[in-house]
Amino acid sequence: MKAKQPSRPKSRSSVKPIVDLATMPTNVLGTELKCCCRDPMTGFFRDGYCRTGPEDVGLHTVCVKVSREFLDFSVLDGNDLVTPVPEWGFPGLKPGDKWCVCVTRWKSALEHGRAAPVDLEATHASALEFVTLEDLKANALK
């Protein structure tokens, strides 16, 4: 008699991943990282979160609500966040959009008086390696 093979799920989508709460990303407040924005879809991994990894050389860890001043500063500093780039899944931003920006770009804007307001709950804890919590709180979304 032939041994019965273990049953397999019909598709990968029917397999529920195991979530390890110990590895969930945290925000600058030390709590679970919240979604920054899904419309437009942001994040280095285009999942709505300001998560980072080894392939994210820009460290897109700060969730901001972009202002005209921040967008203008970014363009002048060599990072055009206004012009759409469809092949990269980038819609182009307008004032009021939320977006995961590079921590060093945000710090530079801060130093020039052009920092965009920050969503602290959606800003990755690793941003604290470059900017202080005090500076982030001083520029937090109201």
Buried (B, 14 or more C-beta within 10 A) or exposed (E): EEEEEEEEEEEEEEEEEEEEEEEEBEBBBEEEBBBBBEEBBBBBBBBBBBBBEEEBEBBBBBBBBBBEBBBBBBEEEEBBBBEEEEEEEBBBBEBEBBBBBBBBBBBBBBEEEBBBBBBBBBBBBBBBEBBEBEBBEEBBBE
